[in-house]
Amino acid sequence: MLTSLYIEGHTPFHRLPVRVKLAALLALSLGLFAVSSLWVLVPALLITTGLYATTGLSFREGFPASAWSFSPSCFWVSSISS
């Protein structure tokens, strides 16, 4: 289990079952992947940034150095698929 990713909270979102949260993440991710309109993508980015700000985590806590080791491969894959 990924306990190091858990952020304790008492919001309605925290009380949702994990399956519901993962299904929503999958549906929203696939929906955004299919969209190329900035009128949809920019508000999605702003909403995501706002939600991240509510966690109380700093940028360094949310994105540790170990997470950046995967970024070169992500850029490589995205450049091939473009």
Chimera marker file (.cmm) of the C-alpha trace (Angstrom):
<marker_set name="trace">
<marker id="1" x="0.000" y="0.000" z="0.000" r="1" g="1" b="0" radius="0.5"/>
<marker id="2" x="1.210" y="3.511" z="-0.754" r="1" g="1" b="0" radius="0.5"/>
<marker id="3" x="0.937" y="4.895" z="2.752" r="1" g="1" b="0" radius="0.5"/>
<marker id="4" x="3.557" y="7.555" z="2.075" r="1" g="1" b="0" radius="0.5"/>
<marker id="5" x="1.103" y="9.244" z="-0.331" r="1" g="1" b="0" radius="0.5"/>
<marker id="6" x="-1.693" y="9.426" z="2.222" r="1" g="1" b="0" radius="0.5"/>
<marker id="7" x="-2.709" y="12.892" z="3.412" r="1" g="1" b="0" radius="0.5"/>
<marker id="8" x="-4.894" y="12.834" z="6.493" r="1" g="1" b="0" radius="0.5"/>
<marker id="9" x="-8.031" y="14.913" z="6.323" r="1" g="1" b="0" radius="0.5"/>
<marker id="10" x="-11.649" y="15.102" z="7.395" r="1" g="1" b="0" radius="0.5"/>
<marker id="11" x="-13.316" y="16.418" z="4.257" r="1" g="1" b="0" radius="0.5"/>
<marker id="12" x="-16.155" y="14.688" z="2.382" r="1" g="1" b="0" radius="0.5"/>
<marker id="13" x="-13.618" y="13.780" z="-0.304" r="1" g="1" b="0" radius="0.5"/>
<marker id="14" x="-11.477" y="11.946" z="2.259" r="1" g="1" b="0" radius="0.5"/>
<marker id="15" x="-14.502" y="9.933" z="3.376" r="1" g="1" b="0" radius="0.5"/>
<marker id="16" x="-15.246" y="8.650" z="-0.140" r="1" g="1" b="0" radius="0.5"/>
<marker id="17" x="-14.297" y="5.041" z="-0.866" r="1" g="1" b="0" radius="0.5"/>
<marker id="18" x="-11.031" y="4.557" z="-2.728" r="1" g="1" b="0" radius="0.5"/>
<marker id="19" x="-12.809" y="2.930" z="-5.688" r="1" g="1" b="0" radius="0.5"/>
<marker id="20" x="-14.938" y="6.022" z="-6.236" r="1" g="1" b="0" radius="0.5"/>
<marker id="21" x="-11.893" y="8.305" z="-6.137" r="1" g="1" b="0" radius="0.5"/>
<marker id="22" x="-9.917" y="6.105" z="-8.554" r="1" g="1" b="0" radius="0.5"/>
<marker id="23" x="-12.877" y="5.799" z="-10.944" r="1" g="1" b="0" radius="0.5"/>
<marker id="24" x="-13.286" y="9.593" z="-10.934" r="1" g="1" b="0" radius="0.5"/>
<marker id="25" x="-9.557" y="10.052" z="-11.536" r="1" g="1" b="0" radius="0.5"/>
<marker id="26" x="-9.658" y="7.632" z="-14.463" r="1" g="1" b="0" radius="0.5"/>
<marker id="27" x="-12.749" y="9.222" z="-16.027" r="1" g="1" b="0" radius="0.5"/>
<marker id="28" x="-11.464" y="12.775" z="-15.658" r="1" g="1" b="0" radius="0.5"/>
<marker id="29" x="-8.006" y="11.864" z="-16.935" r="1" g="1" b="0" radius="0.5"/>
<marker id="30" x="-9.378" y="10.153" z="-20.021" r="1" g="1" b="0" radius="0.5"/>
<marker id="31" x="-11.776" y="13.034" z="-20.611" r="1" g="1" b="0" radius="0.5"/>
<marker id="32" x="-9.012" y="15.632" z="-20.421" r="1" g="1" b="0" radius="0.5"/>
<marker id="33" x="-6.749" y="13.536" z="-22.620" r="1" g="1" b="0" radius="0.5"/>
<marker id="34" x="-9.383" y="13.612" z="-25.369" r="1" g="1" b="0" radius="0.5"/>
<marker id="35" x="-9.817" y="17.397" z="-25.181" r="1" g="1" b="0" radius="0.5"/>
<marker id="36" x="-7.543" y="19.859" z="-26.950" r="1" g="1" b="0" radius="0.5"/>
<marker id="37" x="-9.452" y="23.064" z="-26.182" r="1" g="1" b="0" radius="0.5"/>
<marker id="38" x="-7.691" y="25.542" z="-23.929" r="1" g="1" b="0" radius="0.5"/>
<marker id="39" x="-11.144" y="26.676" z="-22.732" r="1" g="1" b="0" radius="0.5"/>
<marker id="40" x="-11.372" y="23.303" z="-20.957" r="1" g="1" b="0" radius="0.5"/>
<marker id="41" x="-7.735" y="22.572" z="-20.119" r="1" g="1" b="0" radius="0.5"/>
<marker id="42" x="-6.879" y="25.911" z="-18.471" r="1" g="1" b="0" radius="0.5"/>
<marker id="43" x="-9.822" y="25.781" z="-16.006" r="1" g="1" b="0" radius="0.5"/>
<marker id="44" x="-8.906" y="22.144" z="-15.251" r="1" g="1" b="0" radius="0.5"/>
<marker id="45" x="-5.347" y="23.254" z="-14.466" r="1" g="1" b="0" radius="0.5"/>
<marker id="46" x="-6.606" y="26.071" z="-12.232" r="1" g="1" b="0" radius="0.5"/>
<marker id="47" x="-8.979" y="23.742" z="-10.381" r="1" g="1" b="0" radius="0.5"/>
<marker id="48" x="-6.187" y="21.195" z="-9.888" r="1" g="1" b="0" radius="0.5"/>
<marker id="49" x="-3.833" y="23.895" z="-8.612" r="1" g="1" b="0" radius="0.5"/>
<marker id="50" x="-6.499" y="25.134" z="-6.218" r="1" g="1" b="0" radius="0.5"/>
<marker id="51" x="-7.166" y="21.645" z="-4.902" r="1" g="1" b="0" radius="0.5"/>
<marker id="52" x="-3.443" y="21.088" z="-4.382" r="1" g="1" b="0" radius="0.5"/>
<marker id="53" x="-3.230" y="24.362" z="-2.456" r="1" g="1" b="0" radius="0.5"/>
<marker id="54" x="-5.902" y="23.104" z="-0.039" r="1" g="1" b="0" radius="0.5"/>
<marker id="55" x="-3.724" y="20.157" z="1.018" r="1" g="1" b="0" radius="0.5"/>
<marker id="56" x="-1.288" y="22.417" z="2.842" r="1" g="1" b="0" radius="0.5"/>
<marker id="57" x="1.726" y="20.712" z="1.257" r="1" g="1" b="0" radius="0.5"/>
<marker id="58" x="4.644" y="22.690" z="-0.085" r="1" g="1" b="0" radius="0.5"/>
<marker id="59" x="5.840" y="22.083" z="-3.638" r="1" g="1" b="0" radius="0.5"/>
<marker id="60" x="8.871" y="20.216" z="-2.294" r="1" g="1" b="0" radius="0.5"/>
<marker id="61" x="6.704" y="17.920" z="-0.142" r="1" g="1" b="0" radius="0.5"/>
<marker id="62" x="4.294" y="17.184" z="-2.974" r="1" g="1" b="0" radius="0.5"/>
<marker id="63" x="6.955" y="16.619" z="-5.612" r="1" g="1" b="0" radius="0.5"/>
<marker id="64" x="10.064" y="15.095" z="-3.999" r="1" g="1" b="0" radius="0.5"/>
<marker id="65" x="13.299" y="14.823" z="-5.970" r="1" g="1" b="0" radius="0.5"/>
<marker id="66" x="12.741" y="11.096" z="-6.476" r="1" g="1" b="0" radius="0.5"/>
<marker id="67" x="9.587" y="11.838" z="-8.482" r="1" g="1" b="0" radius="0.5"/>
<marker id="68" x="11.555" y="13.865" z="-11.006" r="1" g="1" b="0" radius="0.5"/>
<marker id="69" x="13.631" y="10.837" z="-11.999" r="1" g="1" b="0" radius="0.5"/>
<marker id="70" x="10.654" y="9.669" z="-14.093" r="1" g="1" b="0" radius="0.5"/>
<marker id="71" x="10.223" y="12.964" z="-15.949" r="1" g="1" b="0" radius="0.5"/>
<marker id="72" x="12.773" y="12.372" z="-18.760" r="1" g="1" b="0" radius="0.5"/>
<marker id="73" x="10.991" y="9.186" z="-19.807" r="1" g="1" b="0" radius="0.5"/>
<marker id="74" x="7.622" y="10.974" z="-19.713" r="1" g="1" b="0" radius="0.5"/>
<marker id="75" x="8.909" y="13.705" z="-22.015" r="1" g="1" b="0" radius="0.5"/>
<marker id="76" x="10.395" y="11.100" z="-24.340" r="1" g="1" b="0" radius="0.5"/>
<marker id="77" x="7.121" y="9.192" z="-24.589" r="1" g="1" b="0" radius="0.5"/>
<marker id="78" x="5.112" y="12.360" z="-25.129" r="1" g="1" b="0" radius="0.5"/>
<marker id="79" x="7.468" y="13.541" z="-27.884" r="1" g="1" b="0" radius="0.5"/>
<marker id="80" x="7.112" y="10.235" z="-29.725" r="1" g="1" b="0" radius="0.5"/>
<marker id="81" x="3.319" y="10.191" z="-29.477" r="1" g="1" b="0" radius="0.5"/>
<marker id="82" x="2.967" y="13.765" z="-30.780" r="1" g="1" b="0" radius="0.5"/>
<link id1="1" id2="2" r="1" g="1" b="0" radius="0.2"/>
<link id1="2" id2="3" r="1" g="1" b="0" radius="0.2"/>
<link id1="3" id2="4" r="1" g="1" b="0" radius="0.2"/>
<link id1="4" id2="5" r="1" g="1" b="0" radius="0.2"/>
<link id1="5" id2="6" r="1" g="1" b="0" radius="0.2"/>
<link id1="6" id2="7" r="1" g="1" b="0" radius="0.2"/>
<link id1="7" id2="8" r="1" g="1" b="0" radius="0.2"/>
<link id1="8" id2="9" r="1" g="1" b="0" radius="0.2"/>
<link id1="9" id2="10" r="1" g="1" b="0" radius="0.2"/>
<link id1="10" id2="11" r="1" g="1" b="0" radius="0.2"/>
<link id1="11" id2="12" r="1" g="1" b="0" radius="0.2"/>
<link id1="12" id2="13" r="1" g="1" b="0" radius="0.2"/>
<link id1="13" id2="14" r="1" g="1" b="0" radius="0.2"/>
<link id1="14" id2="15" r="1" g="1" b="0" radius="0.2"/>
<link id1="15" id2="16" r="1" g="1" b="0" radius="0.2"/>
<link id1="16" id2="17" r="1" g="1" b="0" radius="0.2"/>
<link id1="17" id2="18" r="1" g="1" b="0" radius="0.2"/>
<link id1="18" id2="19" r="1" g="1" b="0" radius="0.2"/>
<link id1="19" id2="20" r="1" g="1" b="0" radius="0.2"/>
<link id1="20" id2="21" r="1" g="1" b="0" radius="0.2"/>
<link id1="21" id2="22" r="1" g="1" b="0" radius="0.2"/>
<link id1="22" id2="23" r="1" g="1" b="0" radius="0.2"/>
<link id1="23" id2="24" r="1" g="1" b="0" radius="0.2"/>
<link id1="24" id2="25" r="1" g="1" b="0" radius="0.2"/>
<link id1="25" id2="26" r="1" g="1" b="0" radius="0.2"/>
<link id1="26" id2="27" r="1" g="1" b="0" radius="0.2"/>
<link id1="27" id2="28" r="1" g="1" b="0" radius="0.2"/>
<link id1="28" id2="29" r="1" g="1" b="0" radius="0.2"/>
<link id1="29" id2="30" r="1" g="1" b="0" radius="0.2"/>
<link id1="30" id2="31" r="1" g="1" b="0" radius="0.2"/>
<link id1="31" id2="32" r="1" g="1" b="0" radius="0.2"/>
<link id1="32" id2="33" r="1" g="1" b="0" radius="0.2"/>
<link id1="33" id2="34" r="1" g="1" b="0" radius="0.2"/>
<link id1="34" id2="35" r="1" g="1" b="0" radius="0.2"/>
<link id1="35" id2="36" r="1" g="1" b="0" radius="0.2"/>
<link id1="36" id2="37" r="1" g="1" b="0" radius="0.2"/>
<link id1="37" id2="38" r="1" g="1" b="0" radius="0.2"/>
<link id1="38" id2="39" r="1" g="1" b="0" radius="0.2"/>
<link id1="39" id2="40" r="1" g="1" b="0" radius="0.2"/>
<link id1="40" id2="41" r="1" g="1" b="0" radius="0.2"/>
<link id1="41" id2="42" r="1" g="1" b="0" radius="0.2"/>
<link id1="42" id2="43" r="1" g="1" b="0" radius="0.2"/>
<link id1="43" id2="44" r="1" g="1" b="0" radius="0.2"/>
<link id1="44" id2="45" r="1" g="1" b="0" radius="0.2"/>
<link id1="45" id2="46" r="1" g="1" b="0" radius="0.2"/>
<link id1="46" id2="47" r="1" g="1" b="0" radius="0.2"/>
<link id1="47" id2="48" r="1" g="1" b="0" radius="0.2"/>
<link id1="48" id2="49" r="1" g="1" b="0" radius="0.2"/>
<link id1="49" id2="50" r="1" g="1" b="0" radius="0.2"/>
<link id1="50" id2="51" r="1" g="1" b="0" radius="0.2"/>
<link id1="51" id2="52" r="1" g="1" b="0" radius="0.2"/>
<link id1="52" id2="53" r="1" g="1" b="0" radius="0.2"/>
<link id1="53" id2="54" r="1" g="1" b="0" radius="0.2"/>
<link id1="54" id2="55" r="1" g="1" b="0" radius="0.2"/>
<link id1="55" id2="56" r="1" g="1" b="0" radius="0.2"/>
<link id1="56" id2="57" r="1" g="1" b="0" radius="0.2"/>
<link id1="57" id2="58" r="1" g="1" b="0" radius="0.2"/>
<link id1="58" id2="59" r="1" g="1" b="0" radius="0.2"/>
<link id1="59" id2="60" r="1" g="1" b="0" radius="0.2"/>
<link id1="60" id2="61" r="1" g="1" b="0" radius="0.2"/>
<link id1="61" id2="62" r="1" g="1" b="0" radius="0.2"/>
<link id1="62" id2="63" r="1" g="1" b="0" radius="0.2"/>
<link id1="63" id2="64" r="1" g="1" b="0" radius="0.2"/>
<link id1="64" id2="65" r="1" g="1" b="0" radius="0.2"/>
<link id1="65" id2="66" r="1" g="1" b="0" radius="0.2"/>
<link id1="66" id2="67" r="1" g="1" b="0" radius="0.2"/>
<link id1="67" id2="68" r="1" g="1" b="0" radius="0.2"/>
<link id1="68" id2="69" r="1" g="1" b="0" radius="0.2"/>
<link id1="69" id2="70" r="1" g="1" b="0" radius="0.2"/>
<link id1="70" id2="71" r="1" g="1" b="0" radius="0.2"/>
<link id1="71" id2="72" r="1" g="1" b="0" radius="0.2"/>
<link id1="72" id2="73" r="1" g="1" b="0" radius="0.2"/>
<link id1="73" id2="74" r="1" g="1" b="0" radius="0.2"/>
<link id1="74" id2="75" r="1" g="1" b="0" radius="0.2"/>
<link id1="75" id2="76" r="1" g="1" b="0" radius="0.2"/>
<link id1="76" id2="77" r="1" g="1" b="0" radius="0.2"/>
<link id1="77" id2="78" r="1" g="1" b="0" radius="0.2"/>
<link id1="78" id2="79" r="1" g="1" b="0" radius="0.2"/>
<link id1="79" id2="80" r="1" g="1" b="0" radius="0.2"/>
<link id1="80" id2="81" r="1" g="1" b="0" radius="0.2"/>
<link id1="81" id2="82" r="1" g="1" b="0" radius="0.2"/>
</marker_set>
